[in-house]
Each structure stands twice: as C-alpha cells, then as structure tokens.
Amino acid sequence: MINLLVFSAIVVFYFWSKESEISPIEAYLALGLYGIYILVYLFMPPFATATSSKMGLLYGLVPAVSVCAVLFPHFNQQSPEIVTRCLGWAGLVLVFIILMSFKLFVW
C-alpha cells in the first residue's frame, strides 16, 4: 500500500510544481503506466509467496524512481535530460515486463 502513497505523492508534486518541461502526453503516459503497474502488482493474483528486501526494492523503488526520472529529469544534473528520461522509461517498462513474467510464469 505504500506504493499507492508514493504514486499519490508523485502525482501531487507533478501537478503542484509545474516545473517539468516534458509534454503532458508523455507525463500522463508515465503516470498511467505506473498506475497500471501498481494495480497489477497489488491486486492481480498470483502474489509472491515469499518476500525479501530485494523484491521490495525491485517492485517498489525502481518504478517510483523511474517515473520520477521521466517526470523530473532536471533533478539529475550529471547527464542530459533526454538520457534521464530514456533511462526512466527503460526502467519502468523493464520492471513492468519482469513483474508480468513473474506473475504469469513463476508465481
């Protein structure tokens, strides 16, 4: 359920800050994919029989950081914004694929 709070905080911060220079369509796609990811992770069976801190990091932290990288690429001062956004999209899509693979074939 912490994922829902993190999702809500990201949405509120995005609409409150208005500092993001990405297109609204890209922002809505990222938020929509993250929302679908959370719904699949939390409410679609089967669920993981065992948990670990590594699973929490993979399924909770990585998608949240990826969405933040897509929505707020200017926070990363070390690399260009396009690189940060592309890495954010790659992280979000990759974790979604991993989650679906585990839901369909492993759990």
N, CA, C and O atoms as CSV, one atom per row, in Angstrom:
chain,resi,resn,atom,element,x,y,z
A,1,MET,N,N,0.802,-1.188,0.000
A,1,MET,CA,C,0.000,0.000,0.000
A,1,MET,C,C,0.852,1.262,0.000
A,1,MET,O,O,0.363,2.346,-0.320
A,2,ILE,N,N,2.112,1.123,0.355
A,2,ILE,CA,C,2.999,2.275,0.320
A,2,ILE,C,C,3.151,2.769,-1.117
A,2,ILE,O,O,3.337,3.963,-1.352
A,3,ASN,N,N,3.072,1.851,-2.070
A,3,ASN,CA,C,3.172,2.245,-3.475
A,3,ASN,C,C,2.082,3.236,-3.861
A,3,ASN,O,O,2.328,4.154,-4.644
A,4,LEU,N,N,0.881,3.059,-3.321
A,4,LEU,CA,C,-0.205,3.998,-3.608
A,4,LEU,C,C,0.088,5.383,-3.041
A,4,LEU,O,O,-0.222,6.393,-3.672
A,5,LEU,N,N,0.681,5.433,-1.858
A,5,LEU,CA,C,1.059,6.715,-1.278
A,5,LEU,C,C,2.158,7.398,-2.083
A,5,LEU,O,O,2.120,8.608,-2.303
A,6,VAL,N,N,3.129,6.615,-2.516
A,6,VAL,CA,C,4.212,7.167,-3.332
A,6,VAL,C,C,3.657,7.677,-4.663
A,6,VAL,O,O,4.032,8.756,-5.121
A,7,PHE,N,N,2.762,6.898,-5.285
A,7,PHE,CA,C,2.132,7.320,-6.527
A,7,PHE,C,C,1.370,8.626,-6.327
A,7,PHE,O,O,1.472,9.541,-7.144
A,8,SER,N,N,0.614,8.710,-5.251
A,8,SER,CA,C,-0.145,9.932,-4.971
A,8,SER,C,C,0.787,11.125,-4.755
A,8,SER,O,O,0.513,12.224,-5.238
A,9,ALA,N,N,1.873,10.912,-4.038
A,9,ALA,CA,C,2.823,11.992,-3.795
A,9,ALA,C,C,3.462,12.468,-5.100
A,9,ALA,O,O,3.644,13.670,-5.296
A,10,ILE,N,N,3.800,11.541,-5.987
A,10,ILE,CA,C,4.401,11.916,-7.269
A,10,ILE,C,C,3.410,12.709,-8.107
A,10,ILE,O,O,3.779,13.715,-8.714
A,11,VAL,N,N,2.159,12.269,-8.146
A,11,VAL,CA,C,1.135,12.984,-8.923
A,11,VAL,C,C,0.916,14.386,-8.368
A,11,VAL,O,O,0.861,15.354,-9.126
A,12,VAL,N,N,0.790,14.498,-7.051
A,12,VAL,CA,C,0.578,15.812,-6.438
A,12,VAL,C,C,1.768,16.718,-6.699
A,12,VAL,O,O,1.590,17.883,-7.056
A,13,PHE,N,N,2.977,16.205,-6.528
A,13,PHE,CA,C,4.158,17.020,-6.753
A,13,PHE,C,C,4.270,17.439,-8.212
A,13,PHE,O,O,4.675,18.568,-8.491
A,14,TYR,N,N,3.920,16.557,-9.155
A,14,TYR,CA,C,3.990,16.904,-10.567
A,14,TYR,C,C,3.039,18.054,-10.896
A,14,TYR,O,O,3.433,19.021,-11.549
A,15,PHE,N,N,1.798,17.952,-10.450
A,15,PHE,CA,C,0.831,18.993,-10.772
A,15,PHE,C,C,1.045,20.261,-9.954
A,15,PHE,O,O,0.664,21.348,-10.391
A,16,TRP,N,N,1.645,20.139,-8.781
A,16,TRP,CA,C,1.900,21.296,-7.952
A,16,TRP,C,C,3.110,22.079,-8.430
A,16,TRP,O,O,3.092,23.310,-8.412
A,17,SER,N,N,4.154,21.394,-8.856
A,17,SER,CA,C,5.408,22.074,-9.193
A,17,SER,C,C,5.365,22.755,-10.554
A,17,SER,O,O,5.865,23.871,-10.694
A,18,LYS,N,N,4.789,22.119,-11.546
A,18,LYS,CA,C,4.712,22.666,-12.906
A,18,LYS,C,C,6.080,23.056,-13.453
A,18,LYS,O,O,6.174,23.927,-14.318
A,19,GLU,N,N,7.150,22.416,-12.954
A,19,GLU,CA,C,8.497,22.712,-13.424
A,19,GLU,C,C,8.947,21.789,-14.538
A,19,GLU,O,O,9.982,22.030,-15.159
A,20,SER,N,N,8.199,20.752,-14.799
A,20,SER,CA,C,8.616,19.766,-15.779
A,20,SER,C,C,8.437,20.316,-17.186
A,20,SER,O,O,7.429,20.952,-17.494
A,21,GLU,N,N,9.422,20.066,-18.031
A,21,GLU,CA,C,9.388,20.558,-19.396
A,21,GLU,C,C,8.966,19.477,-20.393
A,21,GLU,O,O,9.030,19.703,-21.601
A,22,ILE,N,N,8.544,18.333,-19.920
A,22,ILE,CA,C,8.123,17.280,-20.838
A,22,ILE,C,C,6.687,17.549,-21.262
A,22,ILE,O,O,5.962,18.316,-20.628
A,23,SER,N,N,6.303,16.907,-22.336
A,23,SER,CA,C,4.949,17.107,-22.838
A,23,SER,C,C,3.938,16.474,-21.880
A,23,SER,O,O,4.238,15.470,-21.235
A,24,PRO,N,N,2.752,17.054,-21.789
A,24,PRO,CA,C,1.737,16.466,-20.907
A,24,PRO,C,C,1.360,15.044,-21.316
A,24,PRO,O,O,1.028,14.225,-20.458
A,25,ILE,N,N,1.406,14.743,-22.596
A,25,ILE,CA,C,1.069,13.389,-23.047
A,25,ILE,C,C,2.064,12.381,-22.486
A,25,ILE,O,O,1.673,11.317,-22.006
A,26,GLU,N,N,3.352,12.716,-22.548
A,26,GLU,CA,C,4.377,11.818,-22.007
A,26,GLU,C,C,4.216,11.664,-20.493
A,26,GLU,O,O,4.399,10.574,-19.952
A,27,ALA,N,N,3.875,12.752,-19.820
A,27,ALA,CA,C,3.678,12.682,-18.373
A,27,ALA,C,C,2.480,11.803,-18.041
A,27,ALA,O,O,2.555,10.976,-17.132
A,28,TYR,N,N,1.381,11.969,-18.762
A,28,TYR,CA,C,0.195,11.154,-18.495
A,28,TYR,C,C,0.444,9.688,-18.835
A,28,TYR,O,O,-0.075,8.801,-18.157
A,29,LEU,N,N,1.232,9.423,-19.875
A,29,LEU,CA,C,1.575,8.032,-20.200
A,29,LEU,C,C,2.406,7.399,-19.086
A,29,LEU,O,O,2.163,6.257,-18.695
A,30,ALA,N,N,3.387,8.147,-18.578
A,30,ALA,CA,C,4.226,7.620,-17.495
A,30,ALA,C,C,3.392,7.380,-16.240
A,30,ALA,O,O,3.516,6.335,-15.602
A,31,LEU,N,N,2.545,8.341,-15.884
A,31,LEU,CA,C,1.707,8.178,-14.699
A,31,LEU,C,C,0.696,7.053,-14.894
A,31,LEU,O,O,0.418,6.300,-13.961
A,32,GLY,N,N,0.147,6.937,-16.099
A,32,GLY,CA,C,-0.803,5.860,-16.376
A,32,GLY,C,C,-0.159,4.490,-16.302
A,32,GLY,O,O,-0.728,3.562,-15.727
A,33,LEU,N,N,1.033,4.359,-16.884
A,33,LEU,CA,C,1.731,3.067,-16.831
A,33,LEU,C,C,2.101,2.712,-15.394
A,33,LEU,O,O,2.002,1.553,-14.991
A,34,TYR,N,N,2.522,3.700,-14.632
A,34,TYR,CA,C,2.856,3.438,-13.229
A,34,TYR,C,C,1.599,3.064,-12.438
A,34,TYR,O,O,1.648,2.190,-11.573
A,35,GLY,N,N,0.488,3.715,-12.730
A,35,GLY,CA,C,-0.769,3.363,-12.075
A,35,GLY,C,C,-1.200,1.945,-12.403
A,35,GLY,O,O,-1.614,1.199,-11.516
A,36,ILE,N,N,-1.107,1.568,-13.672
A,36,ILE,CA,C,-1.447,0.200,-14.081
A,36,ILE,C,C,-0.492,-0.793,-13.422
A,36,ILE,O,O,-0.907,-1.864,-12.978
A,37,TYR,N,N,0.781,-0.434,-13.361
A,37,TYR,CA,C,1.774,-1.291,-12.712
A,37,TYR,C,C,1.381,-1.554,-11.255
A,37,TYR,O,O,1.423,-2.694,-10.793
A,38,ILE,N,N,1.001,-0.499,-10.540
A,38,ILE,CA,C,0.635,-0.659,-9.134
A,38,ILE,C,C,-0.607,-1.534,-8.990
A,38,ILE,O,O,-0.673,-2.386,-8.104
A,39,LEU,N,N,-1.586,-1.321,-9.859
A,39,LEU,CA,C,-2.796,-2.153,-9.793
A,39,LEU,C,C,-2.483,-3.617,-10.039
A,39,LEU,O,O,-3.000,-4.492,-9.344
A,40,VAL,N,N,-1.637,-3.888,-11.027
A,40,VAL,CA,C,-1.262,-5.278,-11.311
A,40,VAL,C,C,-0.464,-5.857,-10.148
A,40,VAL,O,O,-0.704,-6.993,-9.737
A,41,TYR,N,N,0.463,-5.102,-9.626
A,41,TYR,CA,C,1.322,-5.588,-8.540
A,41,TYR,C,C,0.532,-5.869,-7.265
A,41,TYR,O,O,0.752,-6.887,-6.608
A,42,LEU,N,N,-0.384,-4.973,-6.916
A,42,LEU,CA,C,-1.070,-5.107,-5.642
A,42,LEU,C,C,-2.330,-5.963,-5.684
A,42,LEU,O,O,-2.656,-6.635,-4.706
A,43,PHE,N,N,-3.047,-5.944,-6.819
A,43,PHE,CA,C,-4.376,-6.533,-6.804
A,43,PHE,C,C,-4.588,-7.709,-7.753
A,43,PHE,O,O,-5.632,-8.358,-7.677
A,44,MET,N,N,-3.656,-8.006,-8.630
A,44,MET,CA,C,-3.840,-9.103,-9.576
A,44,MET,C,C,-3.093,-10.342,-9.087
A,44,MET,O,O,-1.871,-10.303,-8.948
A,45,PRO,N,N,-3.799,-11.435,-8.824
A,45,PRO,CA,C,-3.111,-12.655,-8.389
A,45,PRO,C,C,-2.388,-13.293,-9.565
A,45,PRO,O,O,-2.721,-12.982,-10.708
A,46,PRO,N,N,-1.443,-14.146,-9.349
A,46,PRO,CA,C,-0.936,-14.656,-8.075
A,46,PRO,C,C,0.038,-13.670,-7.442
A,46,PRO,O,O,0.582,-12.786,-8.104
A,47,PHE,N,N,0.239,-13.848,-6.147
A,47,PHE,CA,C,1.136,-12.998,-5.394
A,47,PHE,C,C,2.354,-13.806,-4.970
A,47,PHE,O,O,2.309,-15.035,-4.911
A,48,ALA,N,N,3.431,-13.110,-4.681
A,48,ALA,CA,C,4.663,-13.788,-4.269
A,48,ALA,C,C,4.440,-14.501,-2.941
A,48,ALA,O,O,3.850,-13.945,-2.015
A,49,THR,N,N,4.918,-15.737,-2.861
A,49,THR,CA,C,4.760,-16.500,-1.627
A,49,THR,C,C,5.796,-16.096,-0.586
A,49,THR,O,O,5.534,-16.209,0.612
A,50,ALA,N,N,6.936,-15.639,-1.004
A,50,ALA,CA,C,7.986,-15.193,-0.093
A,50,ALA,C,C,8.360,-13.768,-0.456
A,50,ALA,O,O,8.260,-13.365,-1.614
A,51,THR,N,N,8.786,-13.017,0.528
A,51,THR,CA,C,9.202,-11.640,0.279
A,51,THR,C,C,10.624,-11.443,0.775
A,51,THR,O,O,11.117,-12.185,1.625
A,52,SER,N,N,11.262,-10.437,0.229
A,52,SER,CA,C,12.598,-10.066,0.671
A,52,SER,C,C,12.783,-8.580,0.418
A,52,SER,O,O,11.981,-7.948,-0.269
A,53,SER,N,N,13.834,-8.040,0.975
A,53,SER,CA,C,14.092,-6.617,0.771
A,53,SER,C,C,14.462,-6.333,-0.686
A,53,SER,O,O,14.183,-5.247,-1.195
A,54,LYS,N,N,15.083,-7.292,-1.353
A,54,LYS,CA,C,15.432,-7.111,-2.765
A,54,LYS,C,C,14.188,-7.027,-3.640
A,54,LYS,O,O,14.147,-6.247,-4.591
A,55,MET,N,N,13.175,-7.828,-3.323
A,55,MET,CA,C,11.929,-7.758,-4.081
A,55,MET,C,C,11.241,-6.424,-3.844
A,55,MET,O,O,10.659,-5.850,-4.764
A,56,GLY,N,N,11.305,-5.929,-2.620
A,56,GLY,CA,C,10.721,-4.628,-2.317
A,56,GLY,C,C,11.392,-3.516,-3.083
A,56,GLY,O,O,10.733,-2.592,-3.558
A,57,LEU,N,N,12.702,-3.604,-3.204
A,57,LEU,CA,C,13.427,-2.598,-3.975
A,57,LEU,C,C,13.069,-2.672,-5.453
A,57,LEU,O,O,12.844,-1.645,-6.093
A,58,LEU,N,N,13.015,-3.889,-5.997
A,58,LEU,CA,C,12.732,-4.050,-7.414
A,58,LEU,C,C,11.323,-3.611,-7.755
A,58,LEU,O,O,11.119,-2.857,-8.706
A,59,TYR,N,N,10.350,-4.075,-6.990
A,59,TYR,CA,C,8.957,-3.827,-7.345
A,59,TYR,C,C,8.391,-2.542,-6.754
A,59,TYR,O,O,7.303,-2.122,-7.148
A,60,GLY,N,N,9.092,-1.908,-5.826
A,60,GLY,CA,C,8.589,-0.681,-5.236
A,60,GLY,C,C,9.414,0.538,-5.562
A,60,GLY,O,O,8.878,1.557,-5.999
A,61,LEU,N,N,10.718,0.445,-5.352
A,61,LEU,CA,C,11.573,1.614,-5.503
A,61,LEU,C,C,11.931,1.908,-6.954
A,61,LEU,O,O,11.904,3.067,-7.369
A,62,VAL,N,N,12.262,0.899,-7.719
A,62,VAL,CA,C,12.704,1.120,-9.105
A,62,VAL,C,C,11.623,1.787,-9.956
A,62,VAL,O,O,11.939,2.737,-10.673
A,63,PRO,N,N,10.359,1.338,-9.915
A,63,PRO,CA,C,9.355,2.036,-10.724
A,63,PRO,C,C,9.113,3.474,-10.264
A,63,PRO,O,O,8.890,4.358,-11.091
A,64,ALA,N,N,9.155,3.712,-8.957
A,64,ALA,CA,C,8.947,5.070,-8.458
A,64,ALA,C,C,10.070,6.000,-8.915
A,64,ALA,O,O,9.811,7.121,-9.354
A,65,VAL,N,N,11.298,5.543,-8.814
A,65,VAL,CA,C,12.438,6.351,-9.266
A,65,VAL,C,C,12.385,6.543,-10.786
A,65,VAL,O,O,12.732,7.611,-11.292
A,66,SER,N,N,11.955,5.516,-11.504
A,66,SER,CA,C,11.853,5.620,-12.959
A,66,SER,C,C,10.818,6.663,-13.374
A,66,SER,O,O,11.061,7.449,-14.290
A,67,VAL,N,N,9.677,6.673,-12.710
A,67,VAL,CA,C,8.652,7.673,-13.035
A,67,VAL,C,C,9.155,9.073,-12.685
A,67,VAL,O,O,8.918,10.024,-13.430
A,68,CYS,N,N,9.838,9.195,-11.571
A,68,CYS,CA,C,10.415,10.497,-11.220
A,68,CYS,C,C,11.458,10.938,-12.243
A,68,CYS,O,O,11.565,12.127,-12.544
A,69,ALA,N,N,12.223,9.998,-12.777
A,69,ALA,CA,C,13.206,10.340,-13.808
A,69,ALA,C,C,12.521,10.809,-15.085
A,69,ALA,O,O,13.033,11.690,-15.775
A,70,VAL,N,N,11.373,10.231,-15.402
A,70,VAL,CA,C,10.632,10.661,-16.594
A,70,VAL,C,C,10.011,12.035,-16.361
A,70,VAL,O,O,10.088,12.902,-17.231
A,71,LEU,N,N,9.404,12.238,-15.213
A,71,LEU,CA,C,8.687,13.480,-14.953
A,71,LEU,C,C,9.592,14.646,-14.573
A,71,LEU,O,O,9.304,15.794,-14.911
A,72,PHE,N,N,10.675,14.357,-13.875
A,72,PHE,CA,C,11.552,15.415,-13.377
A,72,PHE,C,C,13.004,15.162,-13.779
A,72,PHE,O,O,13.848,14.970,-12.903
A,73,PRO,N,N,13.318,15.156,-15.065
A,73,PRO,CA,C,14.697,14.851,-15.474
A,73,PRO,C,C,15.690,15.949,-15.101
A,73,PRO,O,O,16.897,15.708,-15.087
A,74,HIS,N,N,15.205,17.135,-14.804
A,74,HIS,CA,C,16.114,18.233,-14.458
A,74,HIS,C,C,16.743,18.065,-13.074
A,74,HIS,O,O,17.699,18.771,-12.750
A,75,PHE,N,N,16.229,17.148,-12.252
A,75,PHE,CA,C,16.834,16.895,-10.949
A,75,PHE,C,C,18.201,16.216,-11.082
A,75,PHE,O,O,19.043,16.341,-10.192
A,76,ASN,N,N,18.421,15.508,-12.173
A,76,ASN,CA,C,19.712,14.856,-12.411
A,76,ASN,C,C,20.610,15.842,-13.139
A,76,ASN,O,O,20.438,16.080,-14.335
A,77,GLN,N,N,21.551,16.404,-12.433
A,77,GLN,CA,C,22.449,17.412,-13.009
A,77,GLN,C,C,23.634,16.796,-13.750
A,77,GLN,O,O,24.354,17.504,-14.454
A,78,GLN,N,N,23.846,15.481,-13.600
A,78,GLN,CA,C,25.033,14.838,-14.154
A,78,GLN,C,C,24.903,14.455,-15.616
A,78,GLN,O,O,25.921,14.294,-16.289
A,79,SER,N,N,23.696,14.304,-16.133
A,79,SER,CA,C,23.524,13.871,-17.514
A,79,SER,C,C,22.395,14.671,-18.158
A,79,SER,O,O,21.575,15.270,-17.462
A,80,PRO,N,N,22.357,14.679,-19.489
A,80,PRO,CA,C,21.312,15.429,-20.187
A,80,PRO,C,C,19.917,14.898,-19.848
A,80,PRO,O,O,19.755,13.736,-19.477
A,81,GLU,N,N,18.926,15.764,-19.980
A,81,GLU,CA,C,17.559,15.398,-19.615
A,81,GLU,C,C,17.022,14.263,-20.467
A,81,GLU,O,O,16.278,13.420,-19.965
A,82,ILE,N,N,17.379,14.218,-21.743
A,82,ILE,CA,C,16.877,13.155,-22.617
A,82,ILE,C,C,17.395,11.793,-22.163
A,82,ILE,O,O,16.676,10.796,-22.242
A,83,VAL,N,N,18.631,11.747,-21.690
A,83,VAL,CA,C,19.198,10.490,-21.196
A,83,VAL,C,C,18.460,10.044,-19.934
A,83,VAL,O,O,18.128,8.868,-19.782
A,84,THR,N,N,18.210,10.981,-19.046
A,84,THR,CA,C,17.495,10.656,-17.815
A,84,THR,C,C,16.090,10.155,-18.114
A,84,THR,O,O,15.641,9.177,-17.516
A,85,ARG,N,N,15.390,10.817,-19.035
A,85,ARG,CA,C,14.037,10.372,-19.390
A,85,ARG,C,C,14.052,8.993,-20.028
A,85,ARG,O,O,13.214,8.152,-19.704
A,86,CYS,N,N,14.996,8.749,-20.933
A,86,CYS,CA,C,15.079,7.434,-21.589
A,86,CYS,C,C,15.388,6.335,-20.581
A,86,CYS,O,O,14.811,5.250,-20.653
A,87,LEU,N,N,16.282,6.601,-19.654
A,87,LEU,CA,C,16.578,5.610,-18.613
A,87,LEU,C,C,15.370,5.383,-17.711
A,87,LEU,O,O,15.123,4.261,-17.269
A,88,GLY,N,N,14.623,6.438,-17.440
A,88,GLY,CA,C,13.404,6.291,-16.655
A,88,GLY,C,C,12.380,5.418,-17.361
A,88,GLY,O,O,11.780,4.539,-16.743
A,89,TRP,N,N,12.174,5.657,-18.662
A,89,TRP,CA,C,11.242,4.825,-19.428
A,89,TRP,C,C,11.724,3.379,-19.480
A,89,TRP,O,O,10.932,2.449,-19.335
A,90,ALA,N,N,13.024,3.197,-19.687
A,90,ALA,CA,C,13.570,1.836,-19.744
A,90,ALA,C,C,13.360,1.112,-18.416
A,90,ALA,O,O,12.977,-0.058,-18.402
A,91,GLY,N,N,13.605,1.797,-17.306
A,91,GLY,CA,C,13.400,1.181,-16.002
A,91,GLY,C,C,11.954,0.831,-15.746
A,91,GLY,O,O,11.660,-0.247,-15.230
A,92,LEU,N,N,11.042,1.725,-16.098
A,92,LEU,CA,C,9.623,1.480,-15.865
A,92,LEU,C,C,9.109,0.322,-16.713
A,92,LEU,O,O,8.400,-0.549,-16.210
A,93,VAL,N,N,9.457,0.308,-17.973
A,93,VAL,CA,C,8.993,-0.763,-18.866
A,93,VAL,C,C,9.631,-2.095,-18.485
A,93,VAL,O,O,8.954,-3.124,-18.481
A,94,LEU,N,N,10.909,-2.089,-18.169
A,94,LEU,CA,C,11.603,-3.326,-17.817
A,94,LEU,C,C,11.042,-3.946,-16.538
A,94,LEU,O,O,10.847,-5.160,-16.480
A,95,VAL,N,N,10.782,-3.142,-15.524
A,95,VAL,CA,C,10.228,-3.679,-14.286
A,95,VAL,C,C,8.807,-4.187,-14.521
A,95,VAL,O,O,8.407,-5.185,-13.922
A,96,PHE,N,N,8.039,-3.521,-15.381
A,96,PHE,CA,C,6.693,-3.995,-15.704
A,96,PHE,C,C,6.755,-5.343,-16.407
A,96,PHE,O,O,5.951,-6.229,-16.118
A,97,ILE,N,N,7.698,-5.508,-17.325
A,97,ILE,CA,C,7.866,-6.790,-18.016
A,97,ILE,C,C,8.302,-7.881,-17.034
A,97,ILE,O,O,7.813,-9.008,-17.104
A,98,ILE,N,N,9.211,-7.552,-16.128
A,98,ILE,CA,C,9.656,-8.524,-15.128
A,98,ILE,C,C,8.488,-8.932,-14.234
A,98,ILE,O,O,8.308,-10.113,-13.936
A,99,LEU,N,N,7.698,-7.949,-13.808
A,99,LEU,CA,C,6.544,-8.262,-12.963
A,99,LEU,C,C,5.559,-9.170,-13.688
A,99,LEU,O,O,5.087,-10.151,-13.112
A,100,MET,N,N,5.244,-8.861,-14.929
A,100,MET,CA,C,4.299,-9.683,-15.682
A,100,MET,C,C,4.858,-11.087,-15.913
A,100,MET,O,O,4.114,-12.065,-15.851
A,101,SER,N,N,6.144,-11.191,-16.174
A,101,SER,CA,C,6.757,-12.508,-16.354
A,101,SER,C,C,6.649,-13.342,-15.082
A,101,SER,O,O,6.316,-14.526,-15.137
A,102,PHE,N,N,6.928,-12.730,-13.952
A,102,PHE,CA,C,6.816,-13.459,-12.696
A,102,PHE,C,C,5.376,-13.825,-12.392
A,102,PHE,O,O,5.107,-14.929,-11.917
A,103,LYS,N,N,4.454,-12.927,-12.654
A,103,LYS,CA,C,3.039,-13.219,-12.389
A,103,LYS,C,C,2.536,-14.349,-13.290
A,103,LYS,O,O,1.737,-15.177,-12.853
A,104,LEU,N,N,2.988,-14.390,-14.519
A,104,LEU,CA,C,2.499,-15.395,-15.451
A,104,LEU,C,C,3.218,-16.742,-15.342
A,104,LEU,O,O,2.584,-17.787,-15.489
A,105,PHE,N,N,4.520,-16.735,-15.089
A,105,PHE,CA,C,5.289,-17.979,-15.214
A,105,PHE,C,C,5.907,-18.491,-13.923
A,105,PHE,O,O,6.165,-19.691,-13.825
A,106,VAL,N,N,6.156,-17.658,-12.940
A,106,VAL,CA,C,6.892,-18.109,-11.766
A,106,VAL,C,C,5.976,-18.288,-10.559
A,106,VAL,O,O,5.980,-19.353,-9.942
A,107,TRP,N,N,5.203,-17.284,-10.215
A,107,TRP,CA,C,4.396,-17.372,-9.015
A,107,TRP,C,C,3.202,-18.205,-9.329
A,107,TRP,O,O,2.359,-18.427,-8.460
